């Protein structure tokens, strides 16, 4: 019988490098690594060579940046998906795409197992395993970090050295960092204490707001049906828009998020996020929606946006509910076409102007000048009808002296 084949979600870091050798030994398996480039700044140069030196039989490295932006990030942007009102879900959005890559490689190579490097108390284990289960229910998922004998980074480093595994990690490395084009998440170390302000060295891609330029930067963003298509009057490709706004926003201290969030597994976690482009685009997109969406649609979308964000965070990207909500959000975006001009200044984003051919703003109805066309006399009847239920309630519930009646107490004779 041939050795089993295991596809490993491989980053080239300490955990996944040790995993390759550990899985080889435990299962006597052929290891195939799969690495997805989601537009992160971290160089992937040398990852393929490192995978082979660590013991992999094959190493796949795929550039998924455009697919990530257009098929994962932009749908979440159209849905205004911000977990707990703050987190733009960069890591959470990347996991279903990486799971898709892992399944594709497993099918191509005839692998029976997929292994990931997630811990037992994080969200990513759920995202990977639920997504893989949806796409390939016959494939078994392995999670070495939930079962192996190592009790910390020091023991992993010792194992790596003993087996000649090249790793750059040191025991004193303070942070755990995950990065893609839509954002960076930073945790561990001193950040685990929510009373402590994040040290300057925790931030990877943004300058401190107090060190940002003293002159504001104005950026004009064009949208078409809820999707950004241009910057400063020039039609711009999707990936380039995000990269440019990351550079511009990061240089002005925009996009820092310090969040104590509720993890799916039931614990609270303190996370630091940097997401300049996501912060700017979500802000601008919402401002354009204020101009173009009907009030009832805007209010309903706000409610469903929270559900959609929870769905992404909880690893349910491939669920039927996600598909159903996509249909609703796509319908809401049909008229979200126009331009938003934002002002970036020392960590803040403010609106400097917005326009759309589909604008529902009517200046002649809104104005207080002599051009006012609003029928003020109609308001009296409107208020009377609108307030009728509450007026009737208080008329019935109050006595003749105007005091609210107390409920009548029932007594029972024996």
TARAFEN-V147944 format. One record per backbone hydrogen bond with DSSP energy under -0.5 kcal/mol. NH is the residue of the N-H (numbers start at 0). CO is the residue of the C=O. Records with the same first field share a line. If there is no record, write none. Layout:
NH: CO ; CO
//
This chain:
5: 29
6: 112
7: 5 ; 31
8: 114
9: 7 ; 33
16: 12
17: 13
18: 14
19: 15
20: 16
21: 17
22: 18
23: 19
24: 20
25: 21
26: 22
27: 23
28: 22
29: 3
30: 28
31: 5
32: 57
33: 7
34: 59
36: 61
37: 35
46: 43
49: 45
50: 46
51: 47
52: 48
53: 49
54: 50 ; 51
55: 50
56: 30
57: 30
59: 32
61: 34
63: 36 ; 61
67: 63
68: 64
69: 65
70: 66
71: 67
72: 67
73: 68
75: 71
76: 72
77: 73
78: 74
79: 76
80: 75
81: 79
82: 86
84: 81
85: 82
86: 82
92: 88
93: 89
94: 90
95: 91
96: 92
97: 93
98: 94
99: 95
100: 96
101: 97
102: 98
103: 99
104: 100
105: 101
106: 102
107: 103
108: 104
109: 105
110: 105
111: 4
112: 4
113: 139
114: 6
115: 141
121: 118
125: 122
126: 122
127: 123
128: 124
129: 125
130: 126
131: 127
132: 128
133: 129
134: 130
135: 131
138: 135
139: 111
141: 113
145: 142
146: 143
147: 143
155: 151
156: 152
157: 153
158: 154
159: 155
160: 156
161: 157
162: 158
163: 160
164: 159
165: 163
166: 164
172: 169
175: 186
176: 174
177: 184
179: 182
180: 37
182: 179
183: 273
184: 177
185: 271
186: 175
190: 187
191: 188
192: 189
193: 191
195: 192
201: 198
202: 199
206: 249
210: 207
211: 207 ; 208
212: 250
216: 343
218: 341
220: 339
221: 229
222: 337
223: 226
225: 335
226: 223
228: 221
229: 221
230: 233
231: 219
233: 230
235: 228
240: 236
241: 237
242: 238
243: 239
244: 240
245: 241
246: 242
247: 243
248: 244
249: 245
250: 246
251: 247 ; 248
252: 249
253: 248
256: 272
258: 256 ; 270
260: 258 ; 268
262: 260 ; 266
265: 262
268: 260
270: 258 ; 268
271: 185
272: 256
273: 183
274: 254
278: 274
279: 275
280: 276
281: 277
282: 278
283: 279
284: 280
285: 281
286: 282
287: 283
288: 284
289: 285
290: 286
291: 287
292: 288
297: 293
298: 294
299: 295
300: 296
301: 297
302: 298
303: 299
304: 300
305: 301
306: 302
307: 303
308: 304
309: 305
310: 306
311: 307
312: 308
313: 309
314: 311
315: 310
318: 315
322: 318
323: 319
324: 320
325: 321
326: 322
327: 323
328: 324
329: 325
330: 326
331: 327
332: 328
333: 330
334: 331
335: 332
336: 334
337: 222
338: 354
339: 220
340: 352
341: 218 ; 339
342: 349
343: 216 ; 341
344: 342 ; 347
346: 251
347: 344
349: 342
351: 340
352: 340
354: 338
357: 336
358: 355
359: 290
361: 359
362: 360
364: 361
365: 361
366: 362
371: 368
372: 363
375: 373
377: 374
378: 375
379: 376
380: 376
381: 377
382: 378
383: 379
384: 380
385: 381
386: 382
387: 384
390: 386
391: 387
392: 388
393: 389
394: 390
395: 391
396: 392
397: 393
398: 402
401: 398
404: 396
//
